[in-house]
């Protein structure tokens, strides 16, 4: 059996969901950081970006056996999220529960929120070569 190791240059990026709550005028980012040490979590807002960093330590070091599957990344991580609108820096709040970091940022009073949305319906056709 051959084991392939994916090399990681620097830190890894955790998964995230980001949505705009127009009714509450806020941007909410939910970042999957299960196993991260809460004291290692850092949040920064820079212009139109949310930057989240921290560290996930390996809970158990396996000394024997061979991996059959290895997908969980450990070590330092960084997630850079583009904010779709300007936010109020002072009002940013965060909570960490059940492995999810939830960051809530109020939309700036001067930010423009589009009221109309464009929906495109595209038909995809399979081509045979």
Phi and psi in degrees as GROMACS dihedral restraints (atoms count N, CA, C in turn):
[ dihedral_restraints ]
;  ai    aj    ak    al  type     phi  dphi    fc
    3     4     5     6     1  -104.8    20    10
    4     5     6     7     1   135.2    20    10
    6     7     8     9     1  -110.1    20    10
    7     8     9    10     1   123.3    20    10
    9    10    11    12     1  -102.3    20    10
   10    11    12    13     1   127.0    20    10
   12    13    14    15     1  -102.4    20    10
   13    14    15    16     1   124.9    20    10
   15    16    17    18     1   -81.8    20    10
   16    17    18    19     1   124.2    20    10
   18    19    20    21     1   -79.3    20    10
   19    20    21    22     1   143.9    20    10
   21    22    23    24     1  -122.6    20    10
   22    23    24    25     1   122.1    20    10
   24    25    26    27     1   -91.8    20    10
   25    26    27    28     1   115.9    20    10
   27    28    29    30     1    74.9    20    10
   28    29    30    31     1  -135.5    20    10
   30    31    32    33     1   -94.8    20    10
   31    32    33    34     1   162.5    20    10
   33    34    35    36     1   -98.8    20    10
   34    35    36    37     1   166.1    20    10
   36    37    38    39     1  -112.9    20    10
   37    38    39    40     1   120.0    20    10
   39    40    41    42     1   -74.0    20    10
   40    41    42    43     1   160.2    20    10
   42    43    44    45     1   -71.9    20    10
   43    44    45    46     1   151.4    20    10
   45    46    47    48     1  -148.3    20    10
   46    47    48    49     1   148.1    20    10
   48    49    50    51     1  -114.6    20    10
   49    50    51    52     1   136.4    20    10
   51    52    53    54     1  -131.8    20    10
   52    53    54    55     1   132.0    20    10
   54    55    56    57     1  -143.2    20    10
   55    56    57    58     1   155.6    20    10
   57    58    59    60     1  -102.9    20    10
   58    59    60    61     1   123.6    20    10
   60    61    62    63     1   -98.8    20    10
   61    62    63    64     1    94.1    20    10
   63    64    65    66     1   -63.4    20    10
   64    65    66    67     1   -37.8    20    10
   66    67    68    69     1   -63.8    20    10
   67    68    69    70     1   -43.6    20    10
   69    70    71    72     1   -90.8    20    10
   70    71    72    73     1    -1.5    20    10
   72    73    74    75     1    51.1    20    10
   73    74    75    76     1    62.0    20    10
   75    76    77    78     1  -151.3    20    10
   76    77    78    79     1   156.7    20    10
   78    79    80    81     1  -109.1    20    10
   79    80    81    82     1   132.8    20    10
   81    82    83    84     1  -120.6    20    10
   82    83    84    85     1   127.4    20    10
   84    85    86    87     1  -117.7    20    10
   85    86    87    88     1   129.4    20    10
   87    88    89    90     1  -115.1    20    10
   88    89    90    91     1   117.6    20    10
   90    91    92    93     1  -116.3    20    10
   91    92    93    94     1   130.9    20    10
   93    94    95    96     1   -84.3    20    10
   94    95    96    97     1   101.5    20    10
   96    97    98    99     1  -130.2    20    10
   97    98    99   100     1    41.6    20    10
   99   100   101   102     1   -54.1    20    10
  100   101   102   103     1   134.4    20    10
  102   103   104   105     1    86.0    20    10
  103   104   105   106     1    -3.1    20    10
  105   106   107   108     1   -73.8    20    10
  106   107   108   109     1   142.4    20    10
  108   109   110   111     1   -71.9    20    10
  109   110   111   112     1   120.2    20    10
  111   112   113   114     1   -54.2    20    10
  112   113   114   115     1   -36.0    20    10
  114   115   116   117     1   -71.2    20    10
  115   116   117   118     1   -13.9    20    10
  117   118   119   120     1   -88.6    20    10
  118   119   120   121     1   -13.3    20    10
  120   121   122   123     1   -71.7    20    10
  121   122   123   124     1   132.0    20    10
  123   124   125   126     1  -131.0    20    10
  124   125   126   127     1   138.0    20    10
  126   127   128   129     1  -127.6    20    10
  127   128   129   130     1   132.1    20    10
  129   130   131   132     1  -135.0    20    10
  130   131   132   133     1   145.0    20    10
  132   133   134   135     1  -118.2    20    10
  133   134   135   136     1   124.9    20    10
  135   136   137   138     1  -133.3    20    10
  136   137   138   139     1   108.7    20    10
  138   139   140   141     1    54.6    20    10
  139   140   141   142     1  -103.7    20    10
  141   142   143   144     1  -114.4    20    10
  142   143   144   145     1    26.7    20    10
  144   145   146   147     1  -128.8    20    10
  145   146   147   148     1   145.7    20    10
  147   148   149   150     1  -110.9    20    10
  148   149   150   151     1   127.0    20    10
  150   151   152   153     1  -118.4    20    10
  151   152   153   154     1   122.2    20    10
  153   154   155   156     1  -121.6    20    10
  154   155   156   157     1   130.8    20    10
  156   157   158   159     1  -137.9    20    10
  157   158   159   160     1   161.2    20    10
  159   160   161   162     1   176.7    20    10
  160   161   162   163     1  -163.6    20    10
  162   163   164   165     1  -143.1    20    10
  163   164   165   166     1   132.9    20    10
  165   166   167   168     1  -112.3    20    10
  166   167   168   169     1   116.9    20    10
  168   169   170   171     1   -91.7    20    10
  169   170   171   172     1   147.7    20    10
  171   172   173   174     1   -67.8    20    10
  172   173   174   175     1   125.2    20    10
  174   175   176   177     1   -71.8    20    10
  175   176   177   178     1   -40.5    20    10
  177   178   179   180     1  -132.4    20    10
  178   179   180   181     1   127.5    20    10
  180   181   182   183     1   -93.2    20    10
  181   182   183   184     1   116.4    20    10
  183   184   185   186     1   -86.0    20    10
  184   185   186   187     1   123.9    20    10
  186   187   188   189     1   -98.5    20    10
  187   188   189   190     1   -19.8    20    10
  189   190   191   192     1  -123.8    20    10
  190   191   192   193     1   161.5    20    10
  192   193   194   195     1    86.4    20    10
  193   194   195   196     1   179.7    20    10
  195   196   197   198     1  -126.0    20    10
  196   197   198   199     1   140.0    20    10
  198   199   200   201     1   -68.7    20    10
  199   200   201   202     1   139.4    20    10
  201   202   203   204     1  -101.9    20    10
  202   203   204   205     1   -32.5    20    10
  204   205   206   207     1  -147.1    20    10
  205   206   207   208     1   134.2    20    10
  207   208   209   210     1  -140.7    20    10
  208   209   210   211     1   104.6    20    10
  210   211   212   213     1  -121.9    20    10
  211   212   213   214     1   -18.0    20    10
  213   214   215   216     1   -83.6    20    10
  214   215   216   217     1   125.6    20    10
  216   217   218   219     1   -91.0    20    10
  217   218   219   220     1   140.7    20    10
  219   220   221   222     1  -123.8    20    10
  220   221   222   223     1   163.8    20    10
  222   223   224   225     1   105.9    20    10
  223   224   225   226     1  -157.7    20    10
  225   226   227   228     1   -74.4    20    10
  226   227   228   229     1   145.0    20    10
  228   229   230   231     1  -135.5    20    10
  229   230   231   232     1   155.9    20    10
  231   232   233   234     1  -142.5    20    10
  232   233   234   235     1   134.7    20    10
  234   235   236   237     1  -128.2    20    10
  235   236   237   238     1   121.9    20    10
  237   238   239   240     1  -110.1    20    10
  238   239   240   241     1   119.1    20    10
  240   241   242   243     1  -116.4    20    10
  241   242   243   244     1   124.6    20    10
  243   244   245   246     1   -75.9    20    10
  244   245   246   247     1   126.0    20    10
  246   247   248   249     1   -85.6    20    10
  247   248   249   250     1   130.7    20    10
  249   250   251   252     1   -71.9    20    10
  250   251   252   253     1   -18.1    20    10
  252   253   254   255     1  -142.5    20    10
  253   254   255   256     1   163.5    20    10
  255   256   257   258     1   -70.0    20    10
  256   257   258   259     1   144.5    20    10
  258   259   260   261     1  -124.3    20    10
  259   260   261   262     1   161.5    20    10
  261   262   263   264     1   -84.1    20    10
  262   263   264   265     1   115.0    20    10
  264   265   266   267     1   -60.3    20    10
  265   266   267   268     1   -42.2    20    10
  267   268   269   270     1   -65.7    20    10
  268   269   270   271     1   -25.2    20    10
  270   271   272   273     1   -94.2    20    10
  271   272   273   274     1     5.8    20    10
  273   274   275   276     1   -69.7    20    10
  274   275   276   277     1   131.5    20    10
  276   277   278   279     1  -132.1    20    10
  277   278   279   280     1   152.9    20    10
  279   280   281   282     1  -141.1    20    10
  280   281   282   283     1   150.1    20    10
  282   283   284   285     1  -140.6    20    10
  283   284   285   286     1   152.7    20    10
  285   286   287   288     1  -131.0    20    10
  286   287   288   289     1   115.1    20    10
  288   289   290   291     1  -150.2    20    10
  289   290   291   292     1   137.4    20    10
  291   292   293   294     1    51.7    20    10
  292   293   294   295     1    38.2    20    10
  294   295   296   297     1    82.3    20    10
  295   296   297   298     1     1.8    20    10
  297   298   299   300     1  -114.6    20    10
  298   299   300   301     1   129.0    20    10
  300   301   302   303     1   -96.3    20    10
  301   302   303   304     1   122.0    20    10
  303   304   305   306     1  -112.1    20    10
  304   305   306   307     1   119.4    20    10
  306   307   308   309     1  -113.4    20    10
  307   308   309   310     1   125.7    20    10
  309   310   311   312     1  -116.8    20    10
  310   311   312   313     1   125.8    20    10
  312   313   314   315     1  -126.2    20    10
  313   314   315   316     1   121.2    20    10
  315   316   317   318     1   -67.2    20    10
  316   317   318   319     1   139.9    20    10
  318   319   320   321     1   -71.4    20    10
  319   320   321   322     1   136.3    20    10
  321   322   323   324     1   -61.9    20    10
  322   323   324   325     1   144.6    20    10
  324   325   326   327     1   -59.4    20    10
  325   326   327   328     1   -29.1    20    10
  327   328   329   330     1   -88.5    20    10
  328   329   330   331     1    -3.7    20    10
  330   331   332   333     1   -73.1    20    10
  331   332   333   334     1   139.3    20    10
  333   334   335   336     1   -91.7    20    10
  334   335   336   337     1   123.4    20    10
  336   337   338   339     1  -107.6    20    10
  337   338   339   340     1   118.5    20    10
  339   340   341   342     1   -62.4    20    10
  340   341   342   343     1   137.3    20    10
  342   343   344   345     1   -94.6    20    10
  343   344   345   346     1   -21.9    20    10
  345   346   347   348     1  -110.4    20    10
  346   347   348   349     1   144.6    20    10
  348   349   350   351     1  -120.7    20    10
  349   350   351   352     1   148.2    20    10
  351   352   353   354     1  -106.5    20    10
  352   353   354   355     1   129.2    20    10
  354   355   356   357     1  -116.9    20    10
  355   356   357   358     1   127.5    20    10
  357   358   359   360     1  -107.9    20    10
  358   359   360   361     1   134.2    20    10
  360   361   362   363     1  -107.6    20    10
  361   362   363   364     1   118.4    20    10
  363   364   365   366     1  -119.1    20    10
  364   365   366   367     1   129.8    20    10
  366   367   368   369     1   -94.7    20    10
  367   368   369   370     1   128.7    20    10
  369   370   371   372     1  -106.4    20    10
  370   371   372   373     1   126.4    20    10
  372   373   374   375     1  -111.3    20    10
  373   374   375   376     1   137.7    20    10
  375   376   377   378     1   -79.3    20    10
  376   377   378   379     1   134.0    20    10
  378   379   380   381     1  -114.4    20    10
  379   380   381   382     1   142.9    20    10
  381   382   383   384     1  -107.7    20    10
  382   383   384   385     1   137.2    20    10
